[in-house]
Amino acid sequence: MARNVAITGAAGGIGSATVHAFKEAGWCVIGIDLQPLDLGSIDHFIEGDVSREKQAVQIFEEVESEVGKLDALVNCAGIQICKSILEMTTDEWDKTMASNLRSVFLSVKHSYSLLEMGGAIVNVGSVHSKVTSQEMAAYAASKGGVSALTRALSIELGDEGIRVNAVLPGAIDTKMLREGLQRNHVEGGDIDERVDSLGRRHVMGRVGKPEEVGEAILFLADGERSSFVTGHELTVDGGAIAKLSTE
C-alpha cells in the first residue's frame, strides 16, 4: 500500500524536487501551495496558505478527506526577503516569520491527528540558522526558529511515535537563490557567474541541486530508512559551514 505524504511549498524549487523524489519512491503525494501545480506530477493538489490558520484547518481537512491519514508531513513553504534590518518593514518581517515559521506550527498542529502513532515530520530549515550573511536577518531568525521548533516537537511528539527532523539546505540552485544573489553587495557579473563564483567557494566546488535536498528529505521521512532518527538536523550544503570563512 502506498504511503501518503503532504508537502507544503510544493511548487518551489526544493518543494517540486521533493515531490519528484517521493513519487519516484512510490508514495502518494499531496502537494500544497499558493501556486498551481501540474496535476501530472502529484496525486492531489490543494491550493492554500498554510501560514493562515483558517486556511490551514481547511487544507488538512481536505487532506483527510482525500487520503484519510498521513505517513509524513514535509514543511517546505517559505520566502526570503533580502534587506537590512533598517530597511525591512515590520510587515515584511511579519510576513517572513509567518511564511517560514508560523506555517510549520500550523501545519503540524492541524495535521497531528492524521500522523498519530508512527508518522514523520520533516521541516526545511536553512544553514542560515547556523551561519548567515548580510541582509538576511529576518530569514536567518525565522530559520533559527524552525531549528528550535524541530527539537521541541521531537520531544513533544516522541511519545506518539512521531519523528521530527529538519533538513538544512545551503546554496541550492533555485529561483530563491538566484534572486538573493542579485543583492548589490554580492560580487560577480551576471547571475550565472555569481552562482558559479559562489559554488567555487564550497568544499564540493559547486552549489547544490534541488534533487539532492529532496533525497535527504525522503530519507528522513521514510521510517524504514531513518527509524531511529529524531530531533536531528541534516545539513545539505556541500561543506559550506565546515570551511573557515578566513581561508
N, C-alpha and C positions, 0 to 999 in steps of 0.2 A: 504494500500500500504506500502511495506517495506521501511524503511528509509535507507539511504546509509551512510556508514562511511568509510573513508580511514585511515588506521593505519600504520604509518611508524615504522620500527623496529619490525615488526610483528612476526619475528622468535625468538625473545629473550624471556627471562623468563617472564617478565611482559607483553611484546607485545603479546605473544601467549595466555596468560591468558586473556588478554583484548579482543582478537579475540573471544575466547570462550564465554566471558560474553555478547558480542554484538550478537553473533549468537544465544545464548540461549534466548535473548530478542527479537529475530525475525528481526534483522537488516540484510541488505545486506552488506557484509564485503569485502572491497578491501584491501588486505594485500600487503605492500611494504617493501622489504628488499633486502639486498645483498645476503642473504642465501635463498636457495629454501624452499618452504613451501609445506606441504601436501595439495593438492588441495581439499581434502575431508573436510578440516576444514574451508575453506573460499569459497567465491563465485568467486573472481577474485584474481589472484596473479600477481604483477608487480615486476620484478627484476630490481633493480637500486639503485643508491646512491643519496639520496636527499640532500647531502651536496655539490654536484657539480651542478652548475646552469643549464648547458645544459641538464643533465640527469633529473633534477627536472622538467624542462619545458616539456620534453618528457613524464615523468611519469604522470603528471597531464593532459596532452593532451590525454593520454591513458585512464585515469580515466574518463574524459569527454566522450570519445567515448564508454566506457563500460556502464556508468550509467547516463550520462547527467548532474547530479547535485549531490552535497553532502549536507547531513544534519549535518555532523560532520567530523572534522579532528582531529585525535589523533597523536600528535608528540611524539613518543616513541623511536626513533632511538637515540643511544648513546653508548659511550665507556667509560671505566675507565682505566687510566694508573696510577698506584700507584708508584710514585717516588718522592723523594725530589726535591725541586726547583733547587738544584745544580746539581742533577743527570739527570734531564729531559732535553732532547734535544729540540731545537727550533722546529724541525719537529714534535716531539711528542706533544708539546704544541699546535702547529697549528692544528694538527690532532684532538686533543681533542676539541678545540674550533669549528672546522668545523663540527665534528660529533654531538656535543651536542647543539651548539647554532646557527651556520650558517644554519644548516639543518632546524631549526624551522623557521627562517627568510625566507628561500627559499620556504619551503612548504606552508607557509601562503601566500606569495607573489603570487605564481603560482597556488594556489587553490582558491584564493579570488573570482574569477568570478563564481566559482561553488558553493560558500557559500552565495552569496548575499541574503540579507533580510531574516534573521532568522536562520542561521546556528550556530554551536558551535565549538569552538576550545578548545581542552584540551592539555596542554603541560605537559610532565612528567619531573618534576624538581627533587629535592632531598632535604632532610634535611640538606645536606652539604652546601646548600645556606644559612643556618641559623647558624649551628654549624658544626665543622669539626674536623679532626684528622690528625695525621702525614701522610705525603706522599700523600696528597690529594689536593694539592694546585690547580693544573690545573682543576681537576674535580669540586672542590668547586667553583672556579672562573667561570667556564662555566655554572654551575647550578645557580649561583647568577645572571648571565646574563639572563638566562631563566626566573627567577622570575621578573626581571626588565622589560624584554620584554613583559611578560604576562600582567603586569599592563598597560604598554604603549599601547599595542594592544587593551586592553579592552576599553580604551578611544578612540583610533583612529577608531575602527570599531563599536563602540556602536551605532552611528547614522544609521548604516546599519542593525541594529538588530542582529548583530553577537556577541554572548557572548564568552569571552575568559577567561579561568581559568587554574589553574595548580594543579596537584597532586604532593605532596612532599613525596615520599616513604622514609621510614627509612631502617632498616636492613630487607631485604626481601630475603627469601631463594632461590636464583638464582645462576646460574653459575658465574655471575659477583661478587656477594657477596663472594662466596667461593674462588674465585681466589684472591680477595682482602684480605681475611683473611690469606692468605699464606705469607703475608709480615712478615719479620723477627721479627719486634718488637711486633707483636700480640702474646700474651701469649696463651698457651694451648698445647694439644697434637696433635692428628690427626685432620683432618679438621672437622669431626663430633663433636669432643669435643670442638673445637673452636667455632663452630656455637652454641652449647648448652651453652657454657660459656657466649657468647655474649647475648644470649636470656635471661639468668637468670638476667642480669643487667637491663632488661627492666621492666617497671611497669607491663606489661602484663605477664612477666616471660617467654617470648619466642620471637623468630624472627617472622616476618610476612610471609604470603603466597602470591605468585603472584596473586592468585584469589581475595584476599582481596583488592589489588590495582586495579585490573580490574573492580571490582564492584564500586569502588569510581570514576573511570574514566567514567564508564557508567552513573552514577548519574549526573555528571557534563555535560556530552554530551547530555543528554536527556532533551529537552526543556519542557517536561511535568513534570519532577521531580525537575528541578532546574531553572525554568524560570526567577527568579529574582536574580540569582547569576552570577556576572561577576567581573573580576578583583580580584578574590579570590584565595587563596592558601589553599588547603585541605591537611593537614598533616596526613599521614597514617604511624605511627611509633611506635605504641604500648606504647606511653607515654614516649619515649626516651628523647625528648627535654624538657619534663615537669619536669624531675627529675634532681636535682643538682648533678653535677659530683663529688662533695665532699662528698656526702652521702655514 
